[in-house]
């Protein structure tokens, strides 16, 4: 009876779903049945991602960051440095088993110890961040929107050391963008309002 916002598979048959009021559900039969897990929070959760069958991160409103090393059975609350309770985290992505990025409404945060500690990523401070994705340890990007509802993409090719504006160009105008997915280091797709889809091969 609760709205669900994010899903991540940890293998062929195990998956985690997150949603409002701290809802975390786990399936061990490829989604046929689901069991509720103890998330330790009542805050809404919007994104979840797993680096392996055991290690995962879930994120949500009021600066909520949860990590698990037990395939989603137990979750631990983490905080950014400096601590923020005003961030709404929408999405999380693992470039490698120890590095992860969270896309928030105010900035992008990075961890290099599988989610134990977090700090702002350089060159990635934007408003209204919606989604983040990495194709490998070096290549990835996030989408965000401005106060006028126009969507933009910032990407990195150096593992998040810098994020550069890549789309749209100065003469283009796109609607609000809500999702991005890198299928590998070269190919990425963004989606947004009014059925908008754009694809990159470089």
Secondary structure as a PSIPRED ss2 file (coil, helix, strand):
# PSIPRED VFORMAT (PSIPRED V4.0)

   1 X C   1.000  0.000  0.000
   2 X C   1.000  0.000  0.000
   3 X C   1.000  0.000  0.000
   4 X E   0.000  0.000  1.000
   5 X E   0.000  0.000  1.000
   6 X E   0.000  0.000  1.000
   7 X E   0.000  0.000  1.000
   8 X E   0.000  0.000  1.000
   9 X E   0.000  0.000  1.000
  10 X C   1.000  0.000  0.000
  11 X C   1.000  0.000  0.000
  12 X C   1.000  0.000  0.000
  13 X C   1.000  0.000  0.000
  14 X C   1.000  0.000  0.000
  15 X E   0.000  0.000  1.000
  16 X E   0.000  0.000  1.000
  17 X E   0.000  0.000  1.000
  18 X E   0.000  0.000  1.000
  19 X E   0.000  0.000  1.000
  20 X H   0.000  1.000  0.000
  21 X H   0.000  1.000  0.000
  22 X H   0.000  1.000  0.000
  23 X C   1.000  0.000  0.000
  24 X E   0.000  0.000  1.000
  25 X E   0.000  0.000  1.000
  26 X E   0.000  0.000  1.000
  27 X E   0.000  0.000  1.000
  28 X C   1.000  0.000  0.000
  29 X C   1.000  0.000  0.000
  30 X C   1.000  0.000  0.000
  31 X C   1.000  0.000  0.000
  32 X C   1.000  0.000  0.000
  33 X C   1.000  0.000  0.000
  34 X C   1.000  0.000  0.000
  35 X E   0.000  0.000  1.000
  36 X E   0.000  0.000  1.000
  37 X C   1.000  0.000  0.000
  38 X C   1.000  0.000  0.000
  39 X C   1.000  0.000  0.000
  40 X C   1.000  0.000  0.000
  41 X C   1.000  0.000  0.000
  42 X C   1.000  0.000  0.000
  43 X C   1.000  0.000  0.000
  44 X C   1.000  0.000  0.000
  45 X E   0.000  0.000  1.000
  46 X E   0.000  0.000  1.000
  47 X E   0.000  0.000  1.000
  48 X E   0.000  0.000  1.000
  49 X E   0.000  0.000  1.000
  50 X E   0.000  0.000  1.000
  51 X C   1.000  0.000  0.000
  52 X C   1.000  0.000  0.000
  53 X C   1.000  0.000  0.000
  54 X C   1.000  0.000  0.000
  55 X C   1.000  0.000  0.000
  56 X E   0.000  0.000  1.000
  57 X E   0.000  0.000  1.000
  58 X E   0.000  0.000  1.000
  59 X E   0.000  0.000  1.000
  60 X E   0.000  0.000  1.000
  61 X C   1.000  0.000  0.000
  62 X C   1.000  0.000  0.000
  63 X C   1.000  0.000  0.000
  64 X C   1.000  0.000  0.000
  65 X E   0.000  0.000  1.000
  66 X E   0.000  0.000  1.000
  67 X E   0.000  0.000  1.000
  68 X E   0.000  0.000  1.000
  69 X C   1.000  0.000  0.000
  70 X C   1.000  0.000  0.000
  71 X C   1.000  0.000  0.000
  72 X C   1.000  0.000  0.000
  73 X C   1.000  0.000  0.000
  74 X C   1.000  0.000  0.000
  75 X C   1.000  0.000  0.000
  76 X E   0.000  0.000  1.000
  77 X E   0.000  0.000  1.000
  78 X E   0.000  0.000  1.000
  79 X C   1.000  0.000  0.000
  80 X E   0.000  0.000  1.000
  81 X E   0.000  0.000  1.000
  82 X C   1.000  0.000  0.000
  83 X C   1.000  0.000  0.000
  84 X C   1.000  0.000  0.000
  85 X C   1.000  0.000  0.000
  86 X C   1.000  0.000  0.000
  87 X C   1.000  0.000  0.000
  88 X C   1.000  0.000  0.000
  89 X E   0.000  0.000  1.000
  90 X E   0.000  0.000  1.000
  91 X E   0.000  0.000  1.000
  92 X E   0.000  0.000  1.000
  93 X E   0.000  0.000  1.000
  94 X E   0.000  0.000  1.000
  95 X C   1.000  0.000  0.000
  96 X C   1.000  0.000  0.000
  97 X C   1.000  0.000  0.000
  98 X C   1.000  0.000  0.000
  99 X C   1.000  0.000  0.000
 100 X E   0.000  0.000  1.000
 101 X E   0.000  0.000  1.000
 102 X E   0.000  0.000  1.000
 103 X E   0.000  0.000  1.000
 104 X E   0.000  0.000  1.000
 105 X C   1.000  0.000  0.000
 106 X C   1.000  0.000  0.000
 107 X C   1.000  0.000  0.000
 108 X E   0.000  0.000  1.000
 109 X E   0.000  0.000  1.000
 110 X E   0.000  0.000  1.000
 111 X E   0.000  0.000  1.000
 112 X C   1.000  0.000  0.000
 113 X C   1.000  0.000  0.000
 114 X C   1.000  0.000  0.000
 115 X C   1.000  0.000  0.000
 116 X C   1.000  0.000  0.000
 117 X C   1.000  0.000  0.000
 118 X E   0.000  0.000  1.000
 119 X E   0.000  0.000  1.000
 120 X E   0.000  0.000  1.000
 121 X C   1.000  0.000  0.000
 122 X C   1.000  0.000  0.000
 123 X C   1.000  0.000  0.000
 124 X C   1.000  0.000  0.000
 125 X C   1.000  0.000  0.000
 126 X C   1.000  0.000  0.000
 127 X C   1.000  0.000  0.000
 128 X C   1.000  0.000  0.000
 129 X E   0.000  0.000  1.000
 130 X E   0.000  0.000  1.000
 131 X E   0.000  0.000  1.000
 132 X E   0.000  0.000  1.000
 133 X E   0.000  0.000  1.000
 134 X E   0.000  0.000  1.000
 135 X C   1.000  0.000  0.000
 136 X C   1.000  0.000  0.000
 137 X C   1.000  0.000  0.000
 138 X C   1.000  0.000  0.000
 139 X C   1.000  0.000  0.000
 140 X E   0.000  0.000  1.000
 141 X E   0.000  0.000  1.000
 142 X E   0.000  0.000  1.000
 143 X E   0.000  0.000  1.000
 144 X E   0.000  0.000  1.000
 145 X E   0.000  0.000  1.000
 146 X C   1.000  0.000  0.000
 147 X C   1.000  0.000  0.000
 148 X C   1.000  0.000  0.000
 149 X C   1.000  0.000  0.000
 150 X E   0.000  0.000  1.000
 151 X E   0.000  0.000  1.000
 152 X E   0.000  0.000  1.000
 153 X E   0.000  0.000  1.000
 154 X E   0.000  0.000  1.000
 155 X E   0.000  0.000  1.000
 156 X E   0.000  0.000  1.000
 157 X C   1.000  0.000  0.000
 158 X C   1.000  0.000  0.000
 159 X C   1.000  0.000  0.000
 160 X C   1.000  0.000  0.000
 161 X C   1.000  0.000  0.000
 162 X C   1.000  0.000  0.000
 163 X C   1.000  0.000  0.000
 164 X E   0.000  0.000  1.000
 165 X E   0.000  0.000  1.000
 166 X E   0.000  0.000  1.000
 167 X E   0.000  0.000  1.000
 168 X C   1.000  0.000  0.000
 169 X C   1.000  0.000  0.000
 170 X C   1.000  0.000  0.000
 171 X C   1.000  0.000  0.000
 172 X C   1.000  0.000  0.000
 173 X C   1.000  0.000  0.000
 174 X C   1.000  0.000  0.000
 175 X E   0.000  0.000  1.000
 176 X C   1.000  0.000  0.000
 177 X E   0.000  0.000  1.000
 178 X E   0.000  0.000  1.000
 179 X E   0.000  0.000  1.000
 180 X E   0.000  0.000  1.000
 181 X E   0.000  0.000  1.000
 182 X E   0.000  0.000  1.000
 183 X C   1.000  0.000  0.000
 184 X C   1.000  0.000  0.000
 185 X C   1.000  0.000  0.000
 186 X C   1.000  0.000  0.000
 187 X C   1.000  0.000  0.000
 188 X E   0.000  0.000  1.000
 189 X E   0.000  0.000  1.000
 190 X E   0.000  0.000  1.000
 191 X E   0.000  0.000  1.000
 192 X E   0.000  0.000  1.000
 193 X H   0.000  1.000  0.000
 194 X H   0.000  1.000  0.000
 195 X H   0.000  1.000  0.000
 196 X C   1.000  0.000  0.000
 197 X E   0.000  0.000  1.000
 198 X E   0.000  0.000  1.000
 199 X E   0.000  0.000  1.000
 200 X E   0.000  0.000  1.000
 201 X C   1.000  0.000  0.000
 202 X C   1.000  0.000  0.000
